[in-house]
Each structure stands twice: as structure tokens, then as C-alpha cells.
Amino acid sequence: MMVFLAQAPGVQANDFAIEEREPDSPAATETDAKYPEQIVDRLFEMSVSDPSAEIRINALQACANIPDEGDRLKDAVEHCLDASDLMVRLTAIQLLDRVELKPQREVDAAIDYLEMRYQNPERRAPLNHRSMSPAIDVLKSHSDMANAELSDRLEETGPMTLLHLQLAGLLDFDVAKNADRLNDRSKSGDHEIRREVVSLWAKYFASVATKQSQPDLSEKLKEINPKLLSYAEKIISRYDQDGSKSLHEQEWQKMLMSPAPADLNHDGRVTIEEYALLMHSRSKK
């Protein structure tokens, strides 16, 4: 209808633009509509108490889209972090950036979720699996607190020891500070646990050796064109999910070309400066 009229003699296209902005048009009044309280109340109730995990997940996701309900969403998310169903917990973890919980609560919830998956062989998955990455991202965003929690959990051996060691390998775990714990775990009868301990030690010593032999990064950066640094910053920010201004392995997996060779100090992260140096070295070849 609009095309026909726009082509008719004497009718201008901007006539329609003016007409669409009339104050009494439906589009202008629909934004003032309020959600029925009984629906909102029922959705929040179902998000925490419905016997169907699928319905709880859908209800919780719907609640996250209701404006001005931050406090109730926070309560619902926190309640779902303790759900017996793994997918309900995962949905709650995915919504942590929409609410404000104490960092320790988020770290505990993330580790508990990973432990629940690990203890069920049928639901167990590699740590780089998409079902694990939201919880891993939570731990990385609170790395100091996560490492302290892992240190406490590694104090004694148990069915989760291997998982805790694997998580330590993904974080900036303080190997020197936890020397006694790791030494004890290295004497385990489980070869996978011993292997993970050795892997942590190997990564630690490689990092120390690299830092000792690495020339001052600031000296190398003097050779870099400032425009290259600016470009490197744009690339890093495009994939940087935790706001650290650097990329860890799970973030750079989405890139067409892996920037792993840029990790000069072998700390598992690629900074803006390291990525700029990699591009600089490639441009000279």
C-alpha cells in the first residue's frame, strides 16, 4: 500500500515519515504499556519452583527480559544456582552478568556446577566444551578468589582432585605458594593426577625461565608503529569477553588465526602489546 501511494502523483515519501510520528499512533503508546503483575509474579514463581527443568529455564530467561525487576531476578538466579538440574544451574550462571552477587558466591557456584558435571560420567565434558565455558569464564573473571578456593579444595585429595588440578591449569595458579599441596598430590596413586601436577610444574618453570630470559617488552615496542598498536587493541577488544584487555585460549579459539605464538611469557594470555609484536614480526617476513 505504501509503495503504491509513494508512486502516486503529488504524494511525497516524507509525508509517510511525518504520519508515522503522529503522537496518537499505536507505536507511540505501546511503550507505556505495563506488564500484568499476575504474569510477572507467576513467571518468577515458575522459575524457581516448577517441577520441569525446561519450564524453569524458559521462565528464568523470560524473567531476565522484564525491566525494573532486578531484585527479583537476583533472587531467582541465586536460587537456581543451587538447582538439582545441571541445565537450570547453567542458565543461572549465564545470567550472572545481569545481577549483582558477591564474587565468592559466583566462584563457589561455578566450581560446584563443574563438579556436578564431573561426578556424572555421562555429563562430563572437556573444560573447553561450550557447556563448561560460562562457569570457566566466571572463574577467570575472579581469578584470585578462584585460585584461593582451588587451593583450599586441593588441601585434601578426593574424587574432584583431578578436576581441581585441571582448573588450576587454566588459571594463573600460584604454584610456588601451593608447593606443599602439589607435592602431596604428586604422590597420588592416580597417574592422571600425577600427570596434571607435572603439567602445572612444567608450565610454571617455563614461565619463570621465559620471564628471566625475555628482553624488556618496552624496548621492543619502540619499534612498533602506534597505528599497529591501535589495530591490535581493536582486535583484542573484539574477542575479549572478560574485560582483561587480553585474550585467553577460550577467547582466541573464535579467531581465524590463532595468536598463541604471541604469548611471549607463556602465561596463557595474549596482551595487546604481545599481539602487536606478533603482527610486526609477521609484516617483516
Backbone torsions as a table, in degrees:
resi	resn	phi	psi	omega
1	MET	NA	-43.7	-178.6
2	MET	-66.3	-36.4	179.9
3	VAL	-65.3	-43.3	-179.0
4	PHE	-61.6	-46.0	-178.0
5	LEU	-68.9	-36.9	-178.6
6	ALA	-64.7	-25.2	-179.1
7	GLN	-92.4	-9.1	-178.1
8	ALA	-72.7	149.2	-179.0
9	PRO	-61.6	136.9	175.4
10	GLY	82.4	-2.4	-179.8
11	VAL	-104.8	126.5	-179.1
12	GLN	-101.4	149.1	-179.0
13	ALA	-62.0	-35.4	-176.4
14	ASN	-73.8	-11.0	174.4
15	ASP	-61.7	-37.1	-179.1
16	PHE	-71.7	-35.8	179.4
17	ALA	-62.7	-41.0	179.2
18	ILE	-67.2	-42.5	-178.2
19	GLU	-63.1	-37.2	-177.9
20	GLU	-70.1	-16.4	-178.4
21	ARG	-99.1	9.5	178.7
22	GLU	-59.3	136.5	-177.5
23	PRO	-57.8	-30.5	-176.2
24	ASP	-92.0	13.2	178.1
25	SER	-73.9	151.5	-179.6
26	PRO	-56.8	-37.0	-177.1
27	ALA	-62.0	-31.0	-177.1
28	ALA	-77.5	-28.0	-176.2
29	THR	-94.9	-20.9	-177.0
30	GLU	-66.6	-27.0	-178.6
31	THR	-68.0	-19.7	-179.8
32	ASP	-87.3	-3.4	-177.5
33	ALA	-67.2	144.9	179.0
34	LYS	-107.6	148.7	178.5
35	TYR	-75.0	136.8	178.1
36	PRO	-59.5	128.5	-176.1
37	GLU	-60.0	-36.8	-176.5
38	GLN	-66.8	-31.6	177.4
39	ILE	-72.4	-44.3	179.5
40	VAL	-60.9	-47.3	-179.9
41	ASP	-59.6	-43.3	-177.5
42	ARG	-68.2	-38.2	178.2
43	LEU	-61.0	-46.0	179.2
44	PHE	-64.7	-37.5	178.2
45	GLU	-63.5	-43.7	-178.7
46	MET	-69.6	-29.8	-179.0
47	SER	-65.8	-23.1	-177.9
48	VAL	-112.9	-12.7	-172.5
49	SER	-132.9	-6.5	-178.5
50	ASP	-65.4	136.5	-178.8
51	PRO	-67.4	-17.5	179.3
52	SER	-92.1	123.4	179.1
53	ALA	-63.0	-38.9	-179.7
54	GLU	-61.6	-42.5	-179.6
55	ILE	-68.6	-39.6	177.8
56	ARG	-59.7	-43.3	-179.3
57	ILE	-62.9	-48.3	180.0
58	ASN	-62.7	-39.7	179.8
59	ALA	-66.6	-42.0	-179.6
60	LEU	-64.4	-42.1	178.0
61	GLN	-64.8	-36.5	177.0
62	ALA	-66.4	-40.2	179.3
63	CYS	-61.7	-33.6	-179.0
64	ALA	-66.4	-17.5	-179.5
65	ASN	-98.7	4.2	179.1
66	ILE	-91.6	120.5	-178.4
67	PRO	-70.8	155.9	174.1
68	ASP	62.1	29.2	178.0
69	GLU	-127.1	36.2	-176.4
70	GLY	-57.7	-43.9	-177.7
71	ASP	-66.0	-44.1	-179.8
72	ARG	-69.4	-34.2	176.4
73	LEU	-65.8	-40.5	177.5
74	LYS	-58.9	-46.7	179.4
75	ASP	-62.9	-41.3	-178.9
76	ALA	-66.0	-44.4	179.3
77	VAL	-62.1	-45.7	-178.4
78	GLU	-63.2	-38.0	178.4
79	HIS	-65.2	-41.4	-177.4
80	CYS	-73.7	-18.7	176.3
81	LEU	-64.7	-19.2	-179.8
82	ASP	-106.8	12.6	-177.8
83	ALA	-64.6	152.5	178.5
84	SER	-77.0	-19.0	180.0
85	ASP	-91.9	131.3	-176.4
86	LEU	-63.1	-39.7	-176.5
87	MET	-70.1	-32.0	175.5
88	VAL	-66.0	-43.5	177.7
89	ARG	-61.4	-43.6	-179.1
90	LEU	-61.6	-42.3	178.5
91	THR	-60.8	-42.1	178.6
92	ALA	-63.3	-41.3	178.8
93	ILE	-63.5	-38.8	179.3
94	GLN	-66.2	-20.0	-179.3
95	LEU	-99.4	6.6	-178.0
96	LEU	-62.4	-28.0	179.6
97	ASP	-76.2	-4.6	179.0
98	ARG	-98.4	-8.3	-178.1
99	VAL	-130.9	171.4	179.7
100	GLU	-117.5	101.9	174.2
101	LEU	-114.0	161.5	177.3
102	LYS	-65.6	139.2	-179.2
103	PRO	-52.7	-39.2	-179.9
104	GLN	-63.8	-36.7	177.6
105	ARG	-64.1	-41.7	179.7
106	GLU	-65.7	-42.7	179.6
107	VAL	-62.7	-47.2	180.0
108	ASP	-61.0	-43.0	-179.0
109	ALA	-64.3	-39.5	-179.9
110	ALA	-65.6	-45.3	179.9
111	ILE	-67.4	-40.8	179.1
112	ASP	-61.5	-40.5	178.2
113	TYR	-62.9	-45.9	180.0
114	LEU	-63.5	-37.2	177.9
115	GLU	-67.1	-38.9	178.1
116	MET	-61.2	-42.4	178.6
117	ARG	-67.2	-39.0	-175.0
118	TYR	-67.8	-37.7	-175.1
119	GLN	-76.3	-9.6	176.4
120	ASN	-107.7	101.8	-176.4
121	PRO	-53.7	-30.9	-178.6
122	GLU	-74.5	-22.5	-179.1
123	ARG	-106.8	-1.2	-178.0
124	ARG	-67.9	141.3	-178.9
125	ALA	-145.8	156.5	175.9
126	PRO	-59.5	152.9	-176.3
127	LEU	-66.1	-18.1	178.1
128	ASN	-92.7	7.2	177.9
129	HIS	-72.2	148.9	-177.0
130	ARG	-61.0	-25.0	178.5
131	SER	-76.1	-14.8	-179.1
132	MET	-102.2	-26.6	-170.9
133	SER	-59.6	-36.9	178.3
134	PRO	-60.5	-40.2	179.0
135	ALA	-70.3	-39.5	178.0
136	ILE	-61.5	-41.9	179.7
137	ASP	-62.1	-36.8	176.9
138	VAL	-61.8	-44.5	-179.6
139	LEU	-64.4	-39.5	-179.5
140	LYS	-69.8	-30.8	179.0
141	SER	-74.0	-19.4	175.3
142	HIS	-126.5	54.4	-168.7
143	SER	-61.1	-40.6	-179.6
144	ASP	-61.7	-46.4	-179.8
145	MET	-68.1	-38.4	178.9
146	ALA	-64.7	-41.4	178.6
147	ASN	-65.5	-38.1	177.6
148	ALA	-64.6	-40.1	178.9
149	GLU	-66.8	-42.1	178.2
150	LEU	-64.5	-37.5	177.5
151	SER	-60.3	-43.3	178.1
152	ASP	-64.0	-42.1	-176.9
153	ARG	-73.5	-20.7	177.9
154	LEU	-87.1	-2.5	-179.5
155	GLU	-61.4	-34.2	177.9
156	GLU	-124.6	146.9	179.0
157	THR	-80.6	153.7	-178.7
158	GLY	-174.0	-174.1	-176.9
159	PRO	-65.1	-16.6	-179.1
160	MET	-100.2	2.8	-174.8
161	THR	-57.3	-44.6	-178.7
162	LEU	-62.4	-42.8	178.1
163	LEU	-61.0	-44.7	-179.2
164	HIS	-61.6	-38.8	177.7
165	LEU	-67.2	-39.9	178.5
166	GLN	-64.4	-39.5	177.3
167	LEU	-65.6	-39.9	177.7
168	ALA	-59.7	-34.6	179.2
169	GLY	-67.8	-23.0	179.4
170	LEU	-87.3	-19.5	-177.0
171	LEU	-106.4	171.5	177.9
172	ASP	-82.2	66.9	-174.2
173	PHE	-72.3	135.6	-178.9
174	ASP	-81.6	93.1	-177.8
175	VAL	-64.3	-43.1	-177.9
176	ALA	-63.1	-42.4	-179.2
177	LYS	-66.8	-29.2	-177.7
178	ASN	-105.5	27.7	-176.2
179	ALA	-57.4	-43.5	-178.3
180	ASP	-64.1	-45.1	-179.5
181	ARG	-62.3	-46.8	-178.0
182	LEU	-67.2	-35.7	177.0
183	ASN	-62.4	-41.8	178.1
184	ASP	-64.6	-41.7	-178.8
185	ARG	-68.3	-26.4	179.5
186	SER	-68.2	-12.7	179.9
187	LYS	-98.2	10.6	-179.8
188	SER	-65.9	151.9	175.4
189	GLY	-78.5	-9.1	179.7
190	ASP	-89.8	116.2	-175.8
191	HIS	-66.5	-27.1	178.5
192	GLU	-68.0	-37.8	177.0
193	ILE	-66.1	-44.4	178.7
194	ARG	-61.7	-40.1	-179.9
195	ARG	-62.9	-41.3	-179.2
196	GLU	-66.9	-37.7	177.7
197	VAL	-63.2	-47.0	179.0
198	VAL	-61.2	-38.0	177.9
199	SER	-61.8	-41.4	177.1
200	LEU	-63.7	-44.0	179.1
201	TRP	-63.0	-43.7	-178.7
202	ALA	-61.9	-42.7	178.9
203	LYS	-64.4	-39.5	-179.3
204	TYR	-64.5	-49.6	-177.7
205	PHE	-67.5	-35.2	176.3
206	ALA	-63.7	-39.4	179.2
207	SER	-66.1	-43.8	179.4
208	VAL	-63.1	-45.4	-178.8
209	ALA	-63.4	-39.6	-179.2
210	THR	-66.9	-42.3	-179.9
211	LYS	-64.1	-35.5	-178.5
212	GLN	-71.9	-35.7	-176.7
213	SER	-94.2	-9.2	-176.0
214	GLN	-76.1	126.4	174.8
215	PRO	-66.1	160.4	-177.7
216	ASP	-57.5	124.4	-177.5
217	LEU	-62.2	-33.2	-177.6
218	SER	-64.1	-31.6	178.2
219	GLU	-67.5	-41.8	179.4
220	LYS	-65.8	-35.8	-175.9
221	LEU	-68.5	-18.6	178.6
222	LYS	-63.8	-24.0	-179.8
223	GLU	-82.9	-12.0	-172.5
224	ILE	-85.9	134.4	173.6
225	ASN	-66.4	129.8	179.5
226	PRO	-53.1	-31.8	179.2
227	LYS	-65.8	-32.4	178.9
228	LEU	-69.3	-38.1	176.5
229	LEU	-63.8	-41.9	179.5
230	SER	-63.7	-40.8	178.8
231	TYR	-66.1	-42.4	178.8
232	ALA	-60.6	-38.2	179.2
233	GLU	-64.0	-38.7	178.8
234	LYS	-65.1	-42.1	-179.5
235	ILE	-65.6	-45.8	-179.4
236	ILE	-61.7	-45.1	-177.3
237	SER	-65.5	-26.6	-179.9
238	ARG	-64.8	-33.7	-176.4
239	TYR	-109.8	-5.6	-177.1
240	ASP	-75.8	105.5	-176.0
241	GLN	-91.4	-25.6	-176.0
242	ASP	-100.7	5.5	176.4
243	GLY	71.3	20.8	-176.6
244	SER	-87.7	-3.0	-176.3
245	LYS	60.5	32.2	176.1
246	SER	-155.5	169.4	-179.9
247	LEU	-120.5	133.4	169.1
248	HIS	-100.2	174.4	-169.1
249	GLU	-57.0	-42.5	-177.5
250	GLN	-65.0	-29.8	179.0
251	GLU	-76.7	-40.6	-176.2
252	TRP	-81.3	-5.3	176.3
253	GLN	-63.3	-21.3	-178.8
254	LYS	-82.5	-7.9	-178.0
255	MET	-82.4	150.2	-179.5
256	LEU	-66.8	-37.3	179.3
257	MET	-122.3	123.4	-176.6
258	SER	-65.0	132.2	177.1
259	PRO	-91.8	13.7	-176.3
260	ALA	-52.9	-37.8	179.0
261	PRO	-61.1	-17.0	-179.6
262	ALA	-78.3	-13.5	-177.4
263	ASP	-72.6	82.1	-172.1
264	LEU	-66.7	-35.1	-178.4
265	ASN	-98.7	6.9	175.4
266	HIS	54.2	41.3	178.3
267	ASP	-98.3	6.6	178.2
268	GLY	84.3	5.7	179.8
269	ARG	-132.4	145.6	176.3
270	VAL	-112.3	116.8	-179.5
271	THR	-87.2	171.3	178.1
272	ILE	-59.7	-43.7	-178.8
273	GLU	-64.6	-42.2	179.9
274	GLU	-64.9	-40.2	-179.4
275	TYR	-68.0	-37.4	177.8
276	ALA	-63.7	-39.8	178.0
277	LEU	-64.9	-38.0	177.8
278	LEU	-63.2	-46.3	179.6
279	MET	-64.2	-37.1	178.9
280	HIS	-63.0	-45.2	-178.6
281	SER	-66.5	-35.9	178.6
282	ARG	-70.2	-32.9	-178.8
283	SER	-71.0	-20.9	-178.6
284	LYS	-85.1	-11.3	-177.1
285	LYS	-83.1	NA	NA
